Amino acid sequence: MNGTTQKKIQRLVAFDYGTQKIGMATGQKITATAEPLPQIKVKDGKPDWLAIEKQLKEWKPDALLVGLPLNMDGTEQEVTQLAQKFSRQLHGRFGLDVFMQDERLTTVGARSELFEKVGFRGLKSRSVDSLAACLILEDWFSHNA
């Protein structure tokens, strides 16, 4: 799914896949930074495709990025195959190249970063998943500069 050369990619939308909600972020290669987007709900195993399409139309990314959930030893976990399936669905629905990025520790990092900024109460009111998507995207930028 990597038909577009990474040099041509300037804007991406990243996803932190989950079985109940999906975090989203957008970023650009020039600044190598990301900003969170509204999280997407998952109902009965199906993402809100209309909400995803709305964000993609607004941000017009060159490619998409999905976090690859792995165990700390690098082995797959239950949700790994679901995230891979989601990336194939994104490619099929929107025709954009989809890259996968190891996401180990991004949710932990997102919780820690949010806790530092807004405290315990802020963790519930803010989207940890979308912040995790930011961290996934910024990590991708750092490895694909």
C-alpha positions in Angstrom: 0.0 0.0 0.0 3.0 2.3 -0.3 2.5 3.6 -3.9 3.2 7.2 -2.9 6.8 7.9 -2.3 7.3 9.2 1.2 9.1 12.3 -0.2 5.8 13.4 -1.7 3.9 13.1 1.5 3.4 16.4 3.2 0.2 16.0 5.3 -1.0 12.9 7.0 -3.9 11.9 9.2 -3.1 9.3 11.9 -5.3 6.9 13.8 -4.9 5.3 17.2 -7.2 2.3 16.6 -9.3 1.0 19.4 -12.3 -1.3 19.6 -14.6 1.4 21.2 -13.0 4.6 19.9 -10.4 5.7 17.5 -8.1 8.7 18.1 -7.2 10.9 15.2 -4.6 13.5 14.5 -3.3 15.5 11.6 0.1 16.8 10.9 2.5 18.0 8.3 6.0 17.0 7.4 7.4 20.5 7.2 7.0 21.2 11.0 6.9 17.5 12.0 4.2 18.3 14.5 0.7 16.9 14.9 -2.6 18.2 16.4 -5.4 16.2 17.7 -8.7 15.8 15.9 -12.0 14.6 17.3 -12.0 11.0 18.3 -14.2 8.6 16.3 -16.7 6.2 17.9 -16.8 2.5 17.1 -20.1 0.8 17.4 -20.5 -3.0 17.0 -17.0 -3.2 15.7 -17.6 -0.7 13.0 -16.0 2.8 12.9 -18.1 5.9 12.1 -16.9 6.0 8.5 -18.9 9.2 7.8 -17.0 11.0 10.6 -13.7 9.7 9.3 -14.6 10.8 5.7 -15.5 14.3 7.0 -12.1 14.7 8.6 -10.3 13.4 5.5 -12.2 15.8 3.3 -11.4 18.7 5.6 -7.7 18.0 6.0 -7.0 16.4 2.5 -4.0 14.2 3.6 -1.5 12.7 1.1 -1.5 9.5 3.1 -2.8 7.9 6.3 -1.0 6.4 9.3 -2.4 3.7 11.7 -0.8 2.8 14.9 0.3 -0.8 15.1 -0.4 -2.1 18.6 2.2 -4.6 19.7 3.3 -6.1 23.0 6.4 -4.8 24.6 8.4 -7.8 23.2 7.2 -7.0 19.7 4.7 -9.8 19.4 1.2 -9.2 18.2 -1.8 -8.8 20.5 -5.5 -9.3 19.9 -6.1 -5.8 18.6 -3.1 -6.0 16.2 -5.0 -7.8 13.5 -8.0 -5.5 14.0 -5.8 -2.4 13.4 -4.3 -4.1 10.3 -7.8 -4.8 9.0 -8.8 -1.2 9.7 -5.8 0.1 7.7 -6.8 -2.1 4.8 -10.4 -0.7 5.0 -9.1 2.8 5.0 -7.1 2.1 1.9 -10.0 0.5 0.2 -12.5 3.2 1.1 -10.4 6.3 0.5 -7.7 5.1 -2.0 -4.9 6.7 0.0 -1.7 4.9 1.0 -1.8 3.7 4.6 1.4 3.2 6.6 1.6 1.4 9.9 3.7 2.7 12.8 4.6 0.9 16.0 2.6 2.5 18.8 4.1 0.9 21.9 3.9 3.2 24.8 2.0 6.0 23.0 -1.2 5.7 25.1 0.9 5.7 28.2 2.8 8.7 27.0 -0.4 10.5 26.0 -1.9 9.9 29.5 1.3 11.2 31.1 1.4 14.3 28.9 -2.3 15.1 29.6 -1.9 14.5 33.3 1.0 17.0 33.4 -1.0 19.6 31.5 -4.5 19.3 33.0 -4.4 16.9 36.0 -6.4 13.8 36.8 -9.8 15.4 35.9 -8.5 16.4 32.5 -7.8 12.8 31.6 -11.5 12.1 31.5 -12.5 15.2 29.6 -9.7 15.1 27.0 -9.2 12.5 24.3 -6.2 10.4 25.3 -6.7 8.5 22.0 -6.3 11.5 19.8 -3.2 12.6 21.7 -1.8 9.1 21.3 -2.5 9.5 17.5 -0.4 12.7 17.7 2.5 10.9 19.3 2.2 8.1 16.7 2.4 10.7 13.9 5.2 12.7 15.4 7.2 9.4 15.9 6.6 8.6 12.2 7.9 12.1 11.3 11.0 11.5 13.3 11.8 8.3 11.5 10.8 9.5 8.0 12.2 13.0 7.9 
